[in-house]
Amino acid sequence: MGQNLNRIEPTVMGPNGKWLSVSDLPAPDTKRWVPRRKAEVVAAVRGGILSLDDACERYALTVEEFLSWQRNVERYGLQGLRATHQQQDRRDEDRGRSGSGPHEHHHHA
């Protein structure tokens, strides 16, 4: 009886249609959160292989951060995870600036 069947890890369907187990998830010390990694963590919690508390503890996230990832995945898929708040703010600034550049008026005497 060398087979230990209860060692098989539970899996969930990941964002790219690939089955993920807890050991396939991003490393706990992940610094660069690309959209796919965020979506994998959301899928793990949604699929029940990682609890919300475990995910927040493992990745040093606040519940609010995790819930914002989950909301963005539900609304927009991976694209919803692409823009960080900083990038969004920068885009808004650029939009405000584009119409108010210095206008040159040439007056002919």
C-alpha positions as CSV (number, residue, x, y, z in Angstrom):
1,M,0.0,0.0,0.0
2,G,2.6,2.5,-1.1
3,Q,0.1,4.8,-2.8
4,N,-1.1,7.7,-0.7
5,L,-4.1,8.9,-2.6
6,N,-5.0,11.7,-0.2
7,R,-1.7,13.5,-1.2
8,I,-3.3,14.5,-4.5
9,E,-3.8,18.3,-4.3
10,P,-7.2,19.8,-5.1
11,T,-7.1,21.9,-8.3
12,V,-9.0,24.8,-9.8
13,M,-9.3,26.0,-13.4
14,G,-6.9,28.9,-13.8
15,P,-7.2,32.0,-15.9
16,N,-5.5,30.4,-19.0
17,G,-7.6,27.2,-18.9
18,K,-4.9,25.3,-17.1
19,W,-5.6,23.4,-13.9
20,L,-3.8,24.8,-10.8
21,S,-3.1,23.4,-7.4
22,V,-1.8,25.5,-4.5
23,S,1.8,24.6,-5.5
24,D,1.2,26.1,-8.9
25,L,0.2,29.5,-7.4
26,P,2.6,32.5,-7.4
27,A,5.3,32.3,-4.7
28,P,4.4,33.9,-1.4
29,D,7.2,36.5,-1.9
30,T,5.9,37.6,-5.4
31,K,6.8,41.2,-6.0
32,R,5.7,41.7,-9.6
33,W,2.0,41.1,-9.8
34,V,1.2,40.5,-13.5
35,P,-2.5,40.1,-14.3
36,R,-2.2,36.3,-14.7
37,R,-0.8,35.9,-11.2
38,K,-3.5,38.0,-9.7
39,A,-6.1,36.0,-11.6
40,E,-4.6,32.7,-10.4
41,V,-4.9,33.8,-6.8
42,V,-8.5,34.9,-7.4
43,A,-9.3,31.5,-9.0
44,A,-7.7,29.6,-6.1
45,V,-9.8,31.5,-3.5
46,R,-13.0,31.2,-5.7
47,G,-12.3,27.5,-6.2
48,G,-11.8,26.9,-2.5
49,I,-8.2,25.6,-2.6
50,L,-7.0,28.7,-0.7
51,S,-9.2,30.6,1.8
52,L,-9.4,34.4,1.6
53,D,-7.5,34.7,4.9
54,D,-4.8,32.3,3.6
55,A,-4.4,34.3,0.4
56,C,-4.2,37.6,2.2
57,E,-1.7,36.2,4.7
58,R,0.4,34.3,2.1
59,Y,0.7,37.4,-0.2
60,A,0.5,40.2,2.4
61,L,-2.6,41.6,0.8
62,T,-5.5,43.4,2.5
63,V,-8.9,42.0,2.0
64,E,-9.8,45.2,0.1
65,E,-6.9,44.6,-2.4
66,F,-8.0,41.0,-3.0
67,L,-11.6,42.0,-3.4
68,S,-10.6,44.6,-6.0
69,W,-8.7,42.0,-8.0
70,Q,-11.7,39.7,-7.8
71,R,-14.1,42.5,-8.9
72,N,-11.8,43.4,-11.8
73,V,-11.5,39.8,-12.9
74,E,-15.3,39.4,-12.8
75,R,-16.0,42.6,-14.7
76,Y,-13.1,42.7,-17.2
77,G,-11.2,39.5,-17.1
78,L,-7.4,39.7,-17.2
79,Q,-7.6,43.1,-18.8
80,G,-9.2,44.4,-15.6
81,L,-6.0,43.5,-13.7
82,R,-3.7,45.2,-16.1
83,A,-4.0,48.8,-15.1
84,T,-2.7,49.7,-11.6
85,H,-4.1,52.8,-9.9
86,Q,-0.9,54.7,-10.6
87,Q,-1.2,54.0,-14.4
88,Q,-4.8,55.0,-14.3
89,D,-4.0,58.2,-12.5
90,R,-1.2,59.0,-14.9
91,R,-3.6,58.5,-17.9
92,D,-6.2,60.8,-16.3
93,E,-3.5,63.5,-15.9
94,D,-2.4,63.1,-19.5
95,R,-5.9,63.5,-20.6
96,G,-6.3,66.7,-18.6
97,R,-3.1,68.1,-19.9
98,S,-3.6,67.4,-23.6
99,G,-6.2,70.1,-24.1
100,S,-4.5,72.7,-22.0
101,G,-1.1,73.0,-23.6
102,P,0.5,76.3,-24.3
103,H,-1.3,77.9,-27.2
104,E,0.8,80.0,-29.6
105,H,-0.9,82.9,-31.2
106,H,0.8,84.7,-34.0
107,H,-0.4,88.3,-34.2
108,H,0.4,90.1,-37.4
109,A,0.8,93.8,-37.1
